Amino acid sequence: MEVESLKDYLVKHKDELVCSILNGTYRPNPVRRVLIPKDNGQMRQLGIPTVVDRCIQQAIAQILIPIYEPLFIGASYGFRPRRGAHGALRKCQEYIPEGYHWAVDLDLEKFFDTVEHSKQIEVLSRTVKDGRVISLIHQYLNAGIQKGPTLQANETGVPQGGPLSPILSNIMLNEMDKELESSGHKFVRYADDVMILCRSKRGARRTMQTMPRFIEEKLFLKVNRDKSQSTYISKVKFLGYSFIKRKEKGDFGYTKIAYPR
């Protein structure tokens, strides 16, 4: 179904659709697998829902966002109202002059493809008490992936491409944010990119040991240790930018990284 046909479909089938959602008989369709290129030359996997499922997901997201926004930590950016990439970079600039010159750059390996469904539902259920909503979200997580003529099961992961994946990812990663904040860390997270700022090389190395353990043992996510690092701030690449010391101002600015084509 094309987007332009959605209105006519809803006018005709609205009552039937709403009833099936309320009584728990609605079954989401599989998402369609699409690959798009990233800036670094790699490919990103998207899962595109049908237009009806996108409409339902958007309705769920519009209820979840106002509930969770007050629960999210100020150091998290991405997929949030008025909290974009440059806001995250400016937040880093606030910390650096305070002596936070060492950074732990954690790479969450294929985050959207590796989220454990049971953990996502557990975290959701702490706040969302309507079992019908939880059940519907669980069905979206388990709806499967259509790749050409082949239907694949997806026992893990939150497919990118629908309105639900951004808010679900922030709900999951807010667990990491709370752990970092309770430990007294200065950090900035943009979606699944997180940078923890430390005052010393030793502190950065210690954080590099403790946080991956929490992420893997408590959240059941994977940390790519080959891509993760603890290093001096000027050697970090964050959101496609690097931090450079500005001689004329004596502080750190950020500049766009040029990827080879």
DAPEPE-V852282 format. One line per field, one symbol per residue. phi: phi as a letter, one per 20 degrees, with the letter a starting at -180 (. if undefined). A space follows every 10 residues. Layout:
phi: ???
This chain:
phi: .egfefgfff gfdgffffff ffenefcfef eefcdcfefe neddedceff ffffffffff ffefgffegf efefedcnlc flceffffff fffffgfeoe ddcddedefl gfedffgffg ffffffdede ffffffffff fdfncedmee ddfcecodgf pdfegfffff ffffffgfff ffenfebccc leeccddceb ffffffffee fgfffeeddm dddeffeebd bfgfeedcln cceceeffdm cddccfeeef e
